[in-house]
Amino acid sequence: MLEFDSHPNRREFLAGTAAMGLMLAGATPRASTDHEKRAARRALIAITLDLEMSRNFPTWDQTHWDYEKGNLNAETKKYAVEAGRRVKQHGGVVHYFLVGRVLEQENVDWLKQIIEAGHSVGNHTYDHVNVTATKLEDIQFRFRRAPWLIQGQPAHQVIAENIRLTTAAMKQRLGIEPAGFRTPGGFADGLTDRLDIQRMLLDQGFSWVSSKYPAHPLGEPGQPVTRATLDAILARQPTAQPFTYPSGLREVPMSPVSDISAFRAGRWRLDSFLKEIRLAVEWAIENRAVFDFLGHPSCLYVIDPQFRTIELICDLVHKAGDRATIVDLGTIAERIKPTASR
């Protein structure tokens, strides 16, 4: 993977991103047909939606979702289904990541509808646990309230079982294997310093993970977002490109800015969010790179009920023609070359 400084100068930024685009898009100098050449040079754009409830939505005082991450309300499920329908209409797919406790709900027909439409659904742990936790009290709010559920178990065992349970639940309730794994929360360096977690995921049959979310500024919470902040987030896009850890586990990072970061931490307005998403997608298209939009239907149905974000991404890809395509993260992972970890 190419290295990028936190604040690259313009020459380094442009040179690095151009070379990176060729590598990540899988460009080859000997593609046998014009079609293959065009496909190899396309930007890969992903729309990913985490199926979980989110604190502070739909109203700011709501925090009980921390203990009920999988208790999806009707609005969240409806938004998830409609998002998939819209992206499919544009010729793309959505990659969903499912908190396993969702499968305890009485009716999962809406999820089966998503799967039947050809979208991908990955593992997001059973209880939305912190996979990097080393203490039981740091794993998840639910276990702070009900510590007897995991008492006497080492943290790594609780985390491994949380992931395994989700895979088992998906197989039994939905009849599918999970399409990859995404960690709850994102980590600035991904799992670079956690070889134990990499090995645990590999042992459970996962060939790739989505765990890295580059650190970036958000500006003063509740204040208008400045162009300097937008540009600073844009400059982080090169650090959100896929790579392979030395263990062989592949990483498909989440691209900034996510809806939760913008609307919870930054208290942004939707128009500012749309500006940043436009800049980031256009950057990916120009540099034949990867952009992985991270959204949460439980947040977006409140902030963006008209699906403006998803429609914007689809429109930008459509206008790019052969230069970009909307894919799932598995497709991106397949194109990652075995390079050293960032």
N, C-alpha and C positions, 0 to 999 in steps of 0.2 A: 504494500500500500504506500502511496506517495505520502511524504510528510508535508504538513502545512503549519506554518507559524500561526500563533493566535491572531496576529495582526499582519498578514502578508502585505507586501507592497503590491502595486497594481501589476507589475511585470511578472512577479512570482505567481500571483493569483491566477492570471490569465494563462500562463504557461502550464501551471500545475493542473488547472481544471481541464484544459484541453487534453492533456495527456491522460488524465484520470478518466475522462469521458470515454476515450478509446478503450481503456483497459476494462472499465466496469461494464460497458455495453458489449464487451466481448468482441470488439472489432478484430478482424483478421485480414492480413494483406492478401490472402489467397481464397477469399470467398468465391465459390464456384459460379454463382449466378448473381445477376443484378439484384434480384430479390433478397438474396442472402446478405449482400453488401449493404442494402438499405436497412434490413432488419438489424444487422450488427451495429449500425451507427445510430440507432434510435435511443432517445432518452427513455428510461423506464420509470413511469410514474405509478405510484401505488396509492390507493385510498384505503386506509385501515381504520377500523372502528372497534373500540374496545367495549364489549357488552358487559357493563357493570353500572351500578348506580354511583353518583358522585356527590360528595358533600357540597353544600352551598347552592345546590340546584334541586328544584326550581326556585327556592327562596333561600336567601343568604343565611338564615338562621338554622337551616336544616343540616344537622351533622349526624343524625342517626344512621345514615347510609353507611357510615364507617363500619357499623356492626351488621349491616344487611346488604353487602355489596352485590349479592346475587338476586336480590328481591326486586327484579325489574318491574317497573310500573308499565301501564298500558301505553303511555305516550312514548317511552323509550323503545319499546318493541315495535310500535307502529313506525317510528322514525327510522329504525334500523331496516325494516322491510322496504320502506319507500326509498331509502337511499340506495339500496341494492337495485331496485327496479329502475331508478333513474340512471345509474351508472351502466347497467345492462343495456338500457335503451341507447346509450352512447357507444356501445360496443365494448365496454370494459367489464371488469369484475371488481368486487370489494373483497378485502381480506378482513374478516372479523376475528376477534380474539375473545373467547368465552370464559367467564368465571364459572367454574363448575357448579356452584350452588344454584345457578339459574335452572339447572336440570332437575332440581327438587320441586319446581313449580308444576302445577297440575297440567298445564297445557303448553306444549312446545311445538305446536303445529307451525307457528310463525318461523321458528328456526328451521324446520324441515322445508318450509317454502323457500327460505334463503338458500339452503343446500341444493334443492332441486333446480334452482335457477342457475346453478353452476358457480356460485361463490365459494370461497374458501373459509373454513372456520378452524382457528388454532386454539391451543391450550394457553390459558391465562391464570393458572392455578385455581384451586377449588375455592379458597377464601380470600383471594387477592393478597397473598402474603409477600412479605419482603424477603426475597430469596437470598439476600446478602446478610440477613440477621444472624448473629451468633449467640444472642440471648433470647430466651423464650418470650420475655416481655416485649421484645422488639418485632416479633413476627407479624402480629395483626391485632387490631383493636378487639376483635372478638375473643381472642385468647387472654387478653388482659381482664376482660369482664368474666370470662369463664375459664380460668387457668386449669381447672381439673380436666379439661378436654385433652391437654397435652402434657400434663404433669408427669415428671419422671422421664421424659423423652429428651434426647439431645436435639438442639435446634435443627441441625442438618437433617435429622430423621423426619422431623415434622414437615420440613419444606419438601423433601423428596416425596413423602407420602401425599402431600397436598397436590403435587403435580401428577403423581401416579393415579390418584383418585379421579382427577379430571379426565385423564385419558380413558380410564375404565368407564366413567359415566357417559362419555361421548360415544364410546363403542356400543354400550348397552342401550342408551336412550335414543341416540341418533343414528346408530349404525355406521359410524364413520371413525376413521383414525384422525387425530388432530393434525391439522396442516401447520406444523411448526409450533414454536413456543415464543411467547412474549412475556417478559418480566413485568409484573406490576411496578409502576414507576420506571423511570429511566435513570441511567447512571452515566455520568459525564465521560467515563472511560470504559463503559460497557462492563464486561466481565474480565478485563485484561488482567487484573490482579487476583482473580478468583478461579484458579485452575480447578479447584475442587468442585465448583458449580458447573464449570464446563464439562468435566468428566461425568458428573451426575446426569447432566442432560444427554450426553452421548450414550451413557449406559441405559437411559430410558428410551433410546431410539431416535432422538432428535439430531438432525444433521445441521440445523441452523437455529439461531436465536435472534430475537429483536430485543436488545437490552440497552443499547447505547442511545443516549439523548444528550447531545452536546450542550454544555453550559452556555448561556447567552444572557444579555441584558433584557430588561422589560420596560425600563423607564420608571418614572415615579408613578406608583399605583393610583389609578383614578384620574391621572392627568393626561392631556392629549399626547399621543405617541409622536415623537419627533422623527424626522427623516434620519437623524443620526442613529437612533435606535433601530429603525428598520434596516439601515445599511449594515449596522453591526451584526444583526441576526443573519442577514444575507451573507456576510463574510464567514459565517459558521457553516454554511452549506457544504463546503468541501470536507469538513470533518465528520459529516453524516453520511459518508459513502461506505459501501460494504467492504468487508475484508475477511480474512481467515485468521483465527487464533492459531498459535503454534500447536494446540491440541488437535487441530483439524476441524473444530467447530466453526461454522461460518456465522458471521454477524451481519445483519441487515438493520442498520440504525434507524431510529425515528428522526425525522427531519424537523428542525424548529421552524415555526413556532407551533406548539400544540394548542388546542382549544382550551384545555385546563390551565396551561401556563398563562395564556393571554387573558382569559376571562375571569379566572380566579385570582391568580397571583398578581397580574398586571391591571386588572379591572379595565381592560380595553373595551372600546366600542367595536362593533362588528365591522364598520368601514375600515378601521385601521388593520384589523385582522385580515380582511380581504386584500388590502394593499400588500401586506407581507407575503401572503400566499401567492399572489400574482408574481411578485418579484422572485420568489423562490422557484416556482414552477418554470418561469421564463428562463431563469438561470440554468436549471437542469436541462431544459430543451436546447438552449444555446450551446451548452457544454457536453451534450450527449451523456449526461450523468443520471443519477438516481435521485428521486424525491419521494419520500414516504410520508404522506400526510397522516398525522395522528389525531383522531377525533373520538369523541364519546357521544353517542346518541342521547345519553341522559343529560348532557350539557347542551348539545346543539339544538335539541327540540325547544329549548328555552330561548337561547340566544339567536339562533338562525333557523326559525321555523319554515322559512321559504327555501331552504336548501341552497342558499346563494353560494356557499363555499364549494359544495360538491359540483354545482352547475358551472362555477368558474373554472375549476380544475378540468372538467370534461370539455368545456369550450376551448380552453387553451391548448389542450392536447389535440382536439379536432382541427383547430386552425394550424397546428404544426404539421399536419399531414404525415408524411413518412418519417418525420424527424422524431416522433414520440408515440408512445403507446401506453395504455393503462393495463397493468398486469398485477398479479398477486405477488406476495413476497417469496413464494416458492420459486417462481420464475426468475426473480432477481437472484435468489440464492444459487440457482443452477448456473448462473453466468459469472459467479465470483471466481476469480482465479486464485490458486493457492499461494497467496502472498503472506508476508509477515504481518503480525498484529500491529495496529496503531499504538 
